[in-house]
Amino acid sequence: MLDTSASMTGNLELLSRAAEQFVIRMLPKDKGLVGAFNDKIEFFPASFTANRDTLIASLKDLDFGNPTRLYDAIAASMDRLNKIEGRRVVLVFTDGDDTNSRVNGNDVLEQARANEVMIYAVGLRSDYF
């Protein structure tokens, strides 16, 4: 999940490069989706794929907006992972805190525990403010 809210404007190139490097290093049997969040939550492609070229191309389809629905994005990611067998991980690239989610952080953590989903966050410093 990539934070594409307004505060990330100065980090967009770094965000795209970091996500691309992560995709390149996926193992051959790994499958993934590219997701973005701001005032909207989007996923590309429509279903999980092991095709790295498709995932990297999806990085070009990201939309930008404001505010930041971090917890909603993580919850939506876990919903997509429900039908996936094996190790399930949500990786989030963000510069900050949630500003507009309907779901709270404690509910997201409880959902992750109940569904055995690991959540990893990569923090990116923002000079937006």
MMTF fields as JSON, N, C-alpha, C and O atoms, coordinates in Angstrom:
{
  "mmtfVersion": "1.0.0",
  "mmtfProducer": "UNKNOWN",
  "numBonds": 515,
  "numAtoms": 516,
  "numGroups": 129,
  "numChains": 1,
  "numModels": 1,
  "chainsPerModel": [1],
  "groupsPerChain": [129],
  "chainIdList": ["A"],
  "bondAtomList": [4, 2, 8, 6, 12, 10, 16, 14, 20, 18, 24, 22, 28, 26, 32, 30, 36, 34, 40, 38, 44, 42, 48, 46, 52, 50, 56, 54, 60, 58, 64, 62, 68, 66, 72, 70, 76, 74, 80, 78, 84, 82, 88, 86, 92, 90, 96, 94, 100, 98, 104, 102, 108, 106, 112, 110, 116, 114, 120, 118, 124, 122, 128, 126, 132, 130, 136, 134, 140, 138, 144, 142, 148, 146, 152, 150, 156, 154, 160, 158, 164, 162, 168, 166, 172, 170, 176, 174, 180, 178, 184, 182, 188, 186, 192, 190, 196, 194, 200, 198, 204, 202, 208, 206, 212, 210, 216, 214, 220, 218, 224, 222, 228, 226, 232, 230, 236, 234, 240, 238, 244, 242, 248, 246, 252, 250, 256, 254, 260, 258, 264, 262, 268, 266, 272, 270, 276, 274, 280, 278, 284, 282, 288, 286, 292, 290, 296, 294, 300, 298, 304, 302, 308, 306, 312, 310, 316, 314, 320, 318, 324, 322, 328, 326, 332, 330, 336, 334, 340, 338, 344, 342, 348, 346, 352, 350, 356, 354, 360, 358, 364, 362, 368, 366, 372, 370, 376, 374, 380, 378, 384, 382, 388, 386, 392, 390, 396, 394, 400, 398, 404, 402, 408, 406, 412, 410, 416, 414, 420, 418, 424, 422, 428, 426, 432, 430, 436, 434, 440, 438, 444, 442, 448, 446, 452, 450, 456, 454, 460, 458, 464, 462, 468, 466, 472, 470, 476, 474, 480, 478, 484, 482, 488, 486, 492, 490, 496, 494, 500, 498, 504, 502, 508, 506, 512, 510],
  "bondOrderList": [1, 1, 1, 1, 1, 1, 1, 1, 1, 1, 1, 1, 1, 1, 1, 1, 1, 1, 1, 1, 1, 1, 1, 1, 1, 1, 1, 1, 1, 1, 1, 1, 1, 1, 1, 1, 1, 1, 1, 1, 1, 1, 1, 1, 1, 1, 1, 1, 1, 1, 1, 1, 1, 1, 1, 1, 1, 1, 1, 1, 1, 1, 1, 1, 1, 1, 1, 1, 1, 1, 1, 1, 1, 1, 1, 1, 1, 1, 1, 1, 1, 1, 1, 1, 1, 1, 1, 1, 1, 1, 1, 1, 1, 1, 1, 1, 1, 1, 1, 1, 1, 1, 1, 1, 1, 1, 1, 1, 1, 1, 1, 1, 1, 1, 1, 1, 1, 1, 1, 1, 1, 1, 1, 1, 1, 1, 1, 1],
  "groupList": [{"groupName": "MET", "atomNameList": ["N", "CA", "C", "O"], "elementList": ["N", "C", "C", "O"], "formalChargeList": [0, 0, 0, 0], "bondAtomList": [1, 0, 2, 1, 3, 2], "bondOrderList": [1, 1, 2], "singleLetterCode": "M", "chemCompType": "L-PEPTIDE LINKING"}, {"groupName": "LEU", "atomNameList": ["N", "CA", "C", "O"], "elementList": ["N", "C", "C", "O"], "formalChargeList": [0, 0, 0, 0], "bondAtomList": [1, 0, 2, 1, 3, 2], "bondOrderList": [1, 1, 2], "singleLetterCode": "L", "chemCompType": "L-PEPTIDE LINKING"}, {"groupName": "ASP", "atomNameList": ["N", "CA", "C", "O"], "elementList": ["N", "C", "C", "O"], "formalChargeList": [0, 0, 0, 0], "bondAtomList": [1, 0, 2, 1, 3, 2], "bondOrderList": [1, 1, 2], "singleLetterCode": "D", "chemCompType": "L-PEPTIDE LINKING"}, {"groupName": "THR", "atomNameList": ["N", "CA", "C", "O"], "elementList": ["N", "C", "C", "O"], "formalChargeList": [0, 0, 0, 0], "bondAtomList": [1, 0, 2, 1, 3, 2], "bondOrderList": [1, 1, 2], "singleLetterCode": "T", "chemCompType": "L-PEPTIDE LINKING"}, {"groupName": "SER", "atomNameList": ["N", "CA", "C", "O"], "elementList": ["N", "C", "C", "O"], "formalChargeList": [0, 0, 0, 0], "bondAtomList": [1, 0, 2, 1, 3, 2], "bondOrderList": [1, 1, 2], "singleLetterCode": "S", "chemCompType": "L-PEPTIDE LINKING"}, {"groupName": "ALA", "atomNameList": ["N", "CA", "C", "O"], "elementList": ["N", "C", "C", "O"], "formalChargeList": [0, 0, 0, 0], "bondAtomList": [1, 0, 2, 1, 3, 2], "bondOrderList": [1, 1, 2], "singleLetterCode": "A", "chemCompType": "L-PEPTIDE LINKING"}, {"groupName": "GLY", "atomNameList": ["N", "CA", "C", "O"], "elementList": ["N", "C", "C", "O"], "formalChargeList": [0, 0, 0, 0], "bondAtomList": [1, 0, 2, 1, 3, 2], "bondOrderList": [1, 1, 2], "singleLetterCode": "G", "chemCompType": "PEPTIDE LINKING"}, {"groupName": "ASN", "atomNameList": ["N", "CA", "C", "O"], "elementList": ["N", "C", "C", "O"], "formalChargeList": [0, 0, 0, 0], "bondAtomList": [1, 0, 2, 1, 3, 2], "bondOrderList": [1, 1, 2], "singleLetterCode": "N", "chemCompType": "L-PEPTIDE LINKING"}, {"groupName": "GLU", "atomNameList": ["N", "CA", "C", "O"], "elementList": ["N", "C", "C", "O"], "formalChargeList": [0, 0, 0, 0], "bondAtomList": [1, 0, 2, 1, 3, 2], "bondOrderList": [1, 1, 2], "singleLetterCode": "E", "chemCompType": "L-PEPTIDE LINKING"}, {"groupName": "ARG", "atomNameList": ["N", "CA", "C", "O"], "elementList": ["N", "C", "C", "O"], "formalChargeList": [0, 0, 0, 0], "bondAtomList": [1, 0, 2, 1, 3, 2], "bondOrderList": [1, 1, 2], "singleLetterCode": "R", "chemCompType": "L-PEPTIDE LINKING"}, {"groupName": "GLN", "atomNameList": ["N", "CA", "C", "O"], "elementList": ["N", "C", "C", "O"], "formalChargeList": [0, 0, 0, 0], "bondAtomList": [1, 0, 2, 1, 3, 2], "bondOrderList": [1, 1, 2], "singleLetterCode": "Q", "chemCompType": "L-PEPTIDE LINKING"}, {"groupName": "PHE", "atomNameList": ["N", "CA", "C", "O"], "elementList": ["N", "C", "C", "O"], "formalChargeList": [0, 0, 0, 0], "bondAtomList": [1, 0, 2, 1, 3, 2], "bondOrderList": [1, 1, 2], "singleLetterCode": "F", "chemCompType": "L-PEPTIDE LINKING"}, {"groupName": "VAL", "atomNameList": ["N", "CA", "C", "O"], "elementList": ["N", "C", "C", "O"], "formalChargeList": [0, 0, 0, 0], "bondAtomList": [1, 0, 2, 1, 3, 2], "bondOrderList": [1, 1, 2], "singleLetterCode": "V", "chemCompType": "L-PEPTIDE LINKING"}, {"groupName": "ILE", "atomNameList": ["N", "CA", "C", "O"], "elementList": ["N", "C", "C", "O"], "formalChargeList": [0, 0, 0, 0], "bondAtomList": [1, 0, 2, 1, 3, 2], "bondOrderList": [1, 1, 2], "singleLetterCode": "I", "chemCompType": "L-PEPTIDE LINKING"}, {"groupName": "PRO", "atomNameList": ["N", "CA", "C", "O"], "elementList": ["N", "C", "C", "O"], "formalChargeList": [0, 0, 0, 0], "bondAtomList": [1, 0, 2, 1, 3, 2], "bondOrderList": [1, 1, 2], "singleLetterCode": "P", "chemCompType": "L-PEPTIDE LINKING"}, {"groupName": "LYS", "atomNameList": ["N", "CA", "C", "O"], "elementList": ["N", "C", "C", "O"], "formalChargeList": [0, 0, 0, 0], "bondAtomList": [1, 0, 2, 1, 3, 2], "bondOrderList": [1, 1, 2], "singleLetterCode": "K", "chemCompType": "L-PEPTIDE LINKING"}, {"groupName": "TYR", "atomNameList": ["N", "CA", "C", "O"], "elementList": ["N", "C", "C", "O"], "formalChargeList": [0, 0, 0, 0], "bondAtomList": [1, 0, 2, 1, 3, 2], "bondOrderList": [1, 1, 2], "singleLetterCode": "Y", "chemCompType": "L-PEPTIDE LINKING"}],
  "groupTypeList": [0, 1, 2, 3, 4, 5, 4, 0, 3, 6, 7, 1, 8, 1, 1, 4, 9, 5, 5, 8, 10, 11, 12, 13, 9, 0, 1, 14, 15, 2, 15, 6, 1, 12, 6, 5, 11, 7, 2, 15, 13, 8, 11, 11, 14, 5, 4, 11, 3, 5, 7, 9, 2, 3, 1, 13, 5, 4, 1, 15, 2, 1, 2, 11, 6, 7, 14, 3, 9, 1, 16, 2, 5, 13, 5, 5, 4, 0, 2, 9, 1, 7, 15, 13, 8, 6, 9, 9, 12, 12, 1, 12, 11, 3, 2, 6, 2, 2, 3, 7, 4, 9, 12, 7, 6, 7, 2, 12, 1, 8, 10, 5, 9, 5, 7, 8, 12, 0, 13, 16, 5, 12, 6, 1, 9, 4, 2, 16, 11],
  "groupIdList": [1, 2, 3, 4, 5, 6, 7, 8, 9, 10, 11, 12, 13, 14, 15, 16, 17, 18, 19, 20, 21, 22, 23, 24, 25, 26, 27, 28, 29, 30, 31, 32, 33, 34, 35, 36, 37, 38, 39, 40, 41, 42, 43, 44, 45, 46, 47, 48, 49, 50, 51, 52, 53, 54, 55, 56, 57, 58, 59, 60, 61, 62, 63, 64, 65, 66, 67, 68, 69, 70, 71, 72, 73, 74, 75, 76, 77, 78, 79, 80, 81, 82, 83, 84, 85, 86, 87, 88, 89, 90, 91, 92, 93, 94, 95, 96, 97, 98, 99, 100, 101, 102, 103, 104, 105, 106, 107, 108, 109, 110, 111, 112, 113, 114, 115, 116, 117, 118, 119, 120, 121, 122, 123, 124, 125, 126, 127, 128, 129],
  "secStructList": [7, 3, 3, 7, 5, 4, 4, 4, 4, 4, 4, 2, 2, 2, 2, 2, 2, 2, 2, 2, 2, 2, 2, 2, 6, 7, 7, 6, 6, 7, 7, 3, 3, 3, 3, 3, 3, 1, 1, 1, 3, 3, 3, 3, 3, 3, 3, 3, 3, 7, 7, 2, 2, 2, 2, 2, 2, 2, 4, 4, 4, 7, 7, 7, 5, 1, 1, 7, 7, 2, 2, 2, 2, 2, 2, 2, 2, 2, 2, 2, 2, 6, 6, 7, 7, 1, 7, 7, 3, 3, 3, 3, 3, 3, 1, 1, 7, 7, 1, 1, 7, 1, 1, 7, 2, 2, 2, 2, 2, 2, 2, 2, 2, 2, 2, 6, 7, 3, 3, 3, 3, 3, 3, 7, 7, 7, 7, 7, 7],
  "xCoordList": [0.848, 0.0, 0.891, 1.779, 0.647, 1.456, 0.639, -0.455, 1.18, 0.535, 0.72, 1.837, -0.369, -0.325, -1.132, -1.758, -1.101, -1.786, -0.912, 0.25, -1.471, -0.779, 0.552, 1.495, 0.637, 1.886, 3.042, 4.201, 2.74, 3.777, 4.293, 5.131, 3.818, 4.189, 5.7, 6.171, 6.456, 7.908, 8.585, 9.775, 7.852, 8.42, 7.969, 8.277, 7.259, 6.652, 7.69, 7.486, 8.782, 9.817, 10.447, 10.636, 10.769, 11.328, 10.334, 10.722, 9.079, 8.029, 7.952, 7.911, 7.933, 7.848, 9.087, 8.963, 10.269, 11.506, 11.553, 11.952, 11.146, 11.161, 10.203, 10.552, 9.006, 8.021, 8.51, 8.344, 9.107, 9.626, 10.729, 10.759, 11.621, 12.693, 12.14, 12.661, 11.099, 10.48, 9.891, 10.091, 9.17, 8.547, 9.62, 9.462, 10.698, 11.775, 12.33, 12.741, 12.348, 12.931, 11.941, 12.289, 10.723, 9.766, 10.269, 10.903, 9.984, 10.345, 9.424, 8.305, 9.86, 9.043, 7.632, 6.697, 7.477, 6.149, 5.294, 4.114, 5.874, 5.125, 4.109, 4.342, 2.985, 1.962, 1.678, 1.816, 1.285, 1.012, 0.034, -0.38, -0.32, -1.123, -0.422, 0.285, -0.604, -0.157, -1.393, -2.413, -1.296, -2.411, -1.957, -0.787, -2.896, -2.612, -3.752, -4.9, -3.406, -4.443, -4.193, -3.054, -5.264, -5.336, -6.771, -7.14, -7.596, -9.022, -9.76, -10.934, -9.046, -9.565, -8.623, -7.488, -9.106, -8.279, -8.397, -9.501, -7.249, -7.231, -6.274, -5.296, -6.577, -5.705, -5.494, -6.426, -4.236, -3.892, -2.977, -2.138, -3.051, -4.173, -5.377, -5.362, -6.398, -7.637, -7.47, -8.188, -6.535, -6.33, -4.833, -3.991, -4.526, -3.14, -2.398, -2.961, -1.14, -0.329, 1.121, 1.59, 1.812, 3.247, 4.044, 5.274, 3.359, 4.004, 4.574, 3.835, 5.871, 6.529, 6.337, 6.168, 6.363, 6.189, 4.811, 4.683, 3.796, 2.445, 2.387, 1.779, 3.016, 3.009, 3.765, 3.304, 4.91, 5.68, 4.905, 4.896, 4.26, 3.452, 2.301, 1.886, 1.792, 0.694, 1.105, 0.259, 2.389, 2.868, 2.608, 2.548, 2.458, 2.211, 0.746, 0.422, -0.144, -1.585, -2.067, -3.272, -1.165, -1.56, -2.201, -1.761, -3.241, -3.956, -3.537, -3.103, -3.662, -3.251, -4.427, -5.34, -4.409, -5.491, -5.136, -3.999, -6.123, -5.948, -7.292, -8.304, -7.388, -6.439, -5.893, -5.855, -5.466, -4.797, -5.682, -5.942, -6.144, -6.977, -6.121, -6.372, -5.127, -4.17, -4.841, -4.659, -5.606, -6.219, -7.242, -7.319, -8.029, -8.973, -8.234, -8.698, -7.069, -6.284, -5.751, -5.787, -5.263, -4.763, -5.909, -5.757, -7.042, -8.203, -8.666, -8.983, -8.708, -9.11, -8.11, -8.501, -6.841, -5.81, -6.014, -5.92, -6.294, -6.512, -7.761, -7.787, -8.789, -9.991, -9.643, -10.159, -8.783, -8.36, -7.54, -7.546, -6.835, -5.988, -6.758, -6.193, -8.014, -8.794, -8.791, -8.74, -8.844, -8.947, -7.594, -7.526, -6.525, -5.179, -4.627, -4.7, -4.074, -3.436, -1.986, -1.37, -1.445, -0.036, 0.192, -0.727, 1.425, 1.83, 1.173, 1.217, 0.572, -0.126, 0.466, 0.573, 0.847, 1.554, 0.969, 0.656, 0.827, 0.513, 1.747, 2.187, 2.298, 3.452, 2.966, 2.359, 3.236, 2.757, 3.948, 4.834, 3.96, 4.931, 4.173, 3.237, 4.559, 3.839, 4.75, 5.835, 4.301, 5.068, 4.419, 4.951, 3.281, 2.66, 1.491, 1.4, 0.613, -0.499, -1.788, -1.898, -2.731, -4.065, -4.749, -4.63, -5.472, -6.202, -7.69, -8.428, -8.16, -9.562, -10.197, -11.152, -9.706, -10.274, -11.558, -11.802, -12.37, -13.59, -13.257, -13.95, -12.193, -11.736, -10.643, -9.854, -10.595, -9.52, -8.359, -8.503, -7.23, -6.015, -6.139, -5.6, -6.842, -7.009, -7.807, -7.499, -8.837, -9.624, -8.783, -8.931, -7.904, -7.021, -6.077, -5.882, -5.497, -4.597, -5.327, -4.79, -6.529, -7.323, -7.651, -7.583, -8.008, -8.281, -7.03, -7.121, -5.872, -4.624, -4.324, -3.936, -4.506, -4.282, -5.246, -4.841, -6.518, -7.54, -7.319, -7.587, -6.834, -6.657, -5.215, -4.901, -4.334, -2.932, -2.271, -1.636, -2.44, -1.829, -0.745, -0.969, 0.427, 1.518, 1.437, 1.163, 1.68, 1.687, 3.076, 3.574, 3.693, 4.994, 4.844, 4.138, 5.499, 5.444, 6.853, 7.786, 6.979, 8.215, 7.901, 7.074, 8.571, 8.333, 9.214, 10.419, 8.602, 9.315, 9.153, 8.036, 10.252, 10.201, 9.617, 9.971, 8.729, 8.104, 8.392, 8.327, 8.707, 8.918, 7.727, 7.851, 6.592, 5.391, 4.948, 4.568, 4.995, 4.484, 5.569, 5.336],
  "yCoordList": [-1.174, 0.0, 1.233, 1.372, 2.112, 3.311, 4.54, 4.756, 5.33, 6.575, 7.601, 8.05, 7.969, 8.958, 10.198, 10.835, 10.52, 11.728, 12.948, 12.81, 14.128, 15.371, 15.53, 16.097, 15.039, 15.191, 14.411, 14.665, 13.471, 12.653, 13.259, 12.65, 14.437, 15.052, 15.066, 14.739, 15.434, 15.489, 14.135, 14.044, 13.086, 11.729, 10.819, 9.627, 11.339, 10.465, 9.676, 8.494, 10.304, 9.59, 8.505, 7.375, 8.845, 7.864, 6.738, 5.57, 7.064, 6.069, 5.083, 3.871, 5.589, 4.745, 3.852, 2.665, 4.415, 3.624, 2.544, 1.413, 2.89, 1.912, 0.759, -0.406, 1.083, 0.04, -0.844, -2.063, -0.227, -1.002, -1.954, -3.109, -1.493, -2.351, -3.511, -4.625, -3.251, -4.325, -5.376, -6.574, -4.929, -5.862, -6.681, -7.891, -6.044, -6.75, -7.883, -8.914, -7.706, -8.695, -9.751, -10.576, -9.72, -10.759, -12.114, -12.215, -13.142, -14.496, -14.964, -14.463, -15.907, -16.341, -16.825, -16.65, -17.423, -17.925, -16.88, -17.122, -15.717, -14.655, -14.033, -13.938, -13.615, -12.899, -11.59, -11.496, -10.599, -9.315, -8.464, -8.784, -7.371, -6.294, -4.998, -4.932, -3.987, -2.651, -1.892, -1.878, -1.267, -0.474, 0.929, 1.17, 1.847, 3.239, 3.762, 3.34, 4.701, 5.286, 6.768, 7.225, 7.484, 8.907, 9.108, 8.533, 9.886, 9.923, 8.764, 8.52, 8.042, 6.853, 5.69, 5.893, 4.477, 3.283, 2.534, 2.21, 2.257, 1.625, 0.438, 0.413, -0.546, -1.707, -1.962, -1.866, -2.295, -2.634, -3.84, -3.892, -4.783, -5.07, -5.552, -5.489, -6.022, -6.401, -7.624, -7.762, -8.515, -9.716, -9.921, -9.339, -10.742, -11.017, -11.644, -12.443, -11.271, -11.801, -11.955, -11.248, -12.889, -13.057, -12.353, -12.369, -11.736, -11.066, -9.723, -8.762, -9.672, -8.455, -7.281, -6.144, -7.544, -6.461, -5.812, -4.592, -6.618, -6.095, -5.245, -4.175, -5.719, -4.966, -3.643, -2.613, -3.665, -2.433, -1.459, -0.258, -1.952, -1.081, -0.454, 0.668, -1.176, -0.665, 0.564, 1.378, 0.698, 1.86, 3.166, 4.237, 3.074, 4.27, 4.697, 5.806, 3.838, 4.111, 4.768, 4.947, 5.13, 5.64, 7.014, 7.872, 7.199, 8.466, 9.176, 8.526, 10.484, 11.255, 12.026, 12.396, 12.271, 13.0, 13.307, 13.125, 13.772, 14.145, 13.925, 14.181, 13.49, 13.214, 11.79, 11.169, 11.267, 9.968, 8.962, 9.11, 7.939, 6.877, 5.623, 4.57, 5.753, 4.683, 3.42, 2.342, 3.535, 2.344, 1.692, 0.465, 2.496, 1.936, 1.151, 0.097, 1.674, 1.012, -0.336, -1.318, -0.383, -1.646, -2.65, -3.824, -2.192, -3.08, -3.604, -4.787, -2.745, -3.176, -4.18, -5.122, -3.986, -4.93, -6.29, -7.318, -6.297, -7.58, -8.271, -9.498, -7.518, -8.11, -8.825, -9.91, -8.234, -8.858, -10.117, -11.033, -10.168, -11.319, -12.495, -13.581, -12.317, -13.363, -14.689, -15.744, -14.659, -15.896, -16.451, -17.466, -15.783, -16.192, -17.209, -17.014, -18.296, -19.321, -18.941, -18.248, -19.387, -19.165, -17.886, -17.333, -17.434, -16.244, -15.006, -14.803, -14.194, -12.992, -11.762, -11.692, -10.797, -9.615, -8.364, -8.349, -7.322, -5.985, -5.131, -4.995, -4.561, -3.664, -2.258, -2.029, -1.321, 0.05, 0.999, 0.975, 1.83, 2.922, 4.208, 4.559, 4.917, 6.122, 7.099, 6.736, 8.341, 9.363, 9.774, 10.62, 9.188, 9.711, 8.924, 7.706, 9.652, 9.086, 9.165, 9.896, 8.406, 8.419, 9.748, 10.275, 10.289, 11.536, 11.443, 12.391, 10.286, 10.284, 8.902, 8.75, 7.895, 6.551, 6.385, 7.064, 5.455, 5.064, 3.996, 3.868, 3.23, 2.162, 2.74, 3.575, 2.291, 2.799, 1.797, 0.639, 2.259, 1.457, 0.18, -0.852, 0.227, -0.972, -2.043, -3.229, -1.635, -2.596, -3.247, -4.438, -2.467, -3.005, -4.042, -5.111, -3.734, -4.692, -5.966, -7.063, -5.834, -7.014, -7.859, -9.087, -7.2, -7.912, -8.654, -9.79, -8.02, -8.655, -9.893, -10.936, -9.771, -10.926, -12.062, -13.219, -11.724, -12.743, -13.471, -14.668, -12.755, -13.343, -13.754, -14.19, -13.613, -13.977, -13.293, -13.934, -11.983, -11.157, -10.307, -9.68, -10.288, -9.452, -8.085, -7.987, -7.04, -5.68, -5.097, -5.067, -4.635, -3.983, -2.566, -2.342, -1.628, -0.239, 0.275, 0.02, 0.999, 1.692, 3.178, 3.696, 3.85, 5.271, 6.118, 5.89, 7.091, 8.031, 9.43, 9.879, 10.096, 11.441, 12.424, 12.401, 13.272, 14.251, 15.66, 15.923, 16.552, 17.954, 18.798, 20.009, 18.165, 18.836, 19.975, 21.042, 19.753, 20.746, 21.717, 22.644],
  "zCoordList": [0.0, 0.0, 0.0, 0.841, -0.938, -1.106, -0.739, -1.262, 0.157, 0.581, -0.527, -0.782, -1.181, -2.254, -1.875, -2.721, -0.595, -0.131, -0.417, -0.799, -0.233, -0.577, 0.158, -0.392, 1.389, 2.145, 1.529, 1.855, 0.647, 0.008, -1.291, -1.956, -1.669, -2.935, -3.147, -4.237, -2.137, -2.253, -2.279, -2.582, -1.97, -1.897, -3.036, -3.018, -4.013, -5.022, -5.818, -6.095, -6.182, -6.93, -6.059, -6.511, -4.817, -3.885, -3.64, -3.614, -3.463, -3.235, -4.398, -4.185, -5.602, -6.789, -6.93, -7.232, -6.712, -6.806, -5.735, -6.009, -4.51, -3.416, -3.698, -3.503, -4.153, -4.458, -5.609, -5.575, -6.619, -7.746, -7.29, -7.715, -6.443, -5.94, -5.114, -5.175, -4.354, -3.587, -4.529, -4.329, -5.548, -6.506, -7.221, -7.389, -7.641, -8.343, -7.486, -8.018, -6.183, -5.276, -4.768, -3.924, -5.28, -4.898, -5.376, -6.426, -4.607, -5.006, -6.131, -6.245, -6.96, -8.105, -7.734, -8.514, -6.566, -6.171, -5.455, -5.2, -5.127, -4.453, -5.406, -6.611, -4.845, -5.607, -4.888, -3.668, -5.642, -5.021, -5.79, -6.904, -5.153, -5.725, -5.369, -4.363, -6.164, -5.818, -5.363, -6.052, -4.21, -3.705, -3.38, -3.081, -3.444, -3.098, -2.251, -2.388, -1.364, -0.528, -0.323, -0.233, -0.255, 0.07, 0.541, 1.565, -0.143, 0.193, -0.467, -0.186, -1.362, -2.026, -1.72, -1.288, -1.949, -1.824, -3.142, -3.581, -3.78, -5.094, -5.087, -4.34, -5.937, -6.107, -7.591, -8.389, -7.957, -9.339, -9.31, -8.411, -10.173, -11.061, -10.257, -9.028, -10.922, -10.236, -9.342, -8.352, -9.672, -8.857, -8.61, -9.294, -7.641, -7.281, -8.466, -9.215, -8.616, -9.713, -9.259, -8.367, -9.891, -9.676, -10.771, -10.745, -11.73, -12.849, -12.397, -12.188, -12.254, -11.758, -12.716, -12.274, -14.017, -14.992, -14.849, -14.953, -14.612, -14.408, -13.151, -13.147, -12.087, -10.83, -10.969, -10.477, -11.629, -11.819, -12.702, -12.43, -13.744, -14.604, -13.816, -14.105, -12.825, -12.001, -11.197, -10.828, -10.926, -10.173, -10.928, -10.323, -12.228, -13.042, -13.005, -13.43, -12.505, -12.492, -11.209, -11.032, -10.313, -9.01, -9.112, -9.877, -8.328, -8.256, -6.969, -6.018, -6.932, -5.766, -5.211, -5.95, -3.905, -3.264, -1.829, -1.395, -1.107, 0.29, 0.956, 0.304, 2.149, 3.223, 3.178, 2.116, 4.345, 4.431, 5.163, 6.357, 4.445, 5.039, 5.272, 4.686, 6.12, 6.378, 6.915, 6.35, 7.984, 8.598, 7.672, 7.605, 6.957, 5.986, 4.908, 4.473, 4.47, 3.427, 3.904, 3.162, 5.126, 5.667, 5.817, 5.479, 6.319, 6.464, 5.104, 4.977, 4.095, 2.747, 2.177, 1.488, 2.458, 2.005, 2.644, 1.973, 3.936, 4.623, 4.093, 3.999, 3.746, 3.147, 1.848, 1.58, 1.049, -0.212, 0.03, -0.794, 1.152, 1.468, 2.057, 2.188, 2.413, 3.083, 2.344, 2.976, 1.016, 0.237, -0.199, -0.893, 0.21, -0.191, 0.807, 2.02, 0.272, 1.098, 1.355, 0.545, 2.468, 2.769, 3.552, 4.155, 3.531, 4.274, 3.66, 2.447, 4.507, 4.034, 4.715, 5.939, 3.884, 4.371, 3.729, 2.538, 4.53, 4.027, 4.288, 5.429, 3.229, 3.331, 3.004, 1.958, 3.906, 3.746, 3.661, 4.515, 2.631, 2.503, 2.816, 2.097, 3.877, 4.274, 4.992, 5.446, 5.089, 5.803, 7.108, 7.827, 7.423, 8.627, 9.144, 8.991, 9.754, 10.497, 9.695, 8.711, 10.142, 9.569, 9.877, 10.983, 8.882, 9.112, 8.815, 9.084, 8.249, 7.831, 7.7, 6.938, 8.41, 8.266, 9.055, 10.052, 8.572, 9.294, 10.334, 11.343, 10.083, 10.968, 11.863, 11.422, 13.129, 13.996, 14.043, 13.649, 14.524, 14.55, 15.35, 14.951, 16.479, 17.298, 16.573, 16.685, 15.826, 15.051, 13.959, 13.684, 13.339, 12.302, 12.902, 12.325, 14.049, 14.701, 15.093, 14.937, 15.592, 15.963, 14.734, 14.786, 13.628, 12.38, 11.903, 11.438, 12.016, 11.601, 12.451, 11.924, 13.761, 14.643, 14.329, 14.219, 14.185, 13.942, 12.619, 12.515, 11.616, 10.284, 9.991, 8.883, 10.994, 10.861, 9.665, 8.827, 9.616, 8.575, 9.22, 10.256, 8.604, 9.097, 8.419, 7.223, 9.199, 8.669, 8.901, 10.026, 7.812, 7.884, 7.344, 6.36, 7.98, 7.526, 7.257, 8.019, 6.162, 5.826, 5.908, 5.159, 6.825, 7.025, 6.127, 6.02, 5.487, 4.617, 5.212, 5.468, 5.423, 5.981, 4.961, 3.782, 5.434, 4.557, 5.065, 6.266, 4.148, 4.479, 4.039, 3.856, 3.872, 3.353, 4.254, 3.77, 5.575, 6.496, 6.856, 7.632]
}
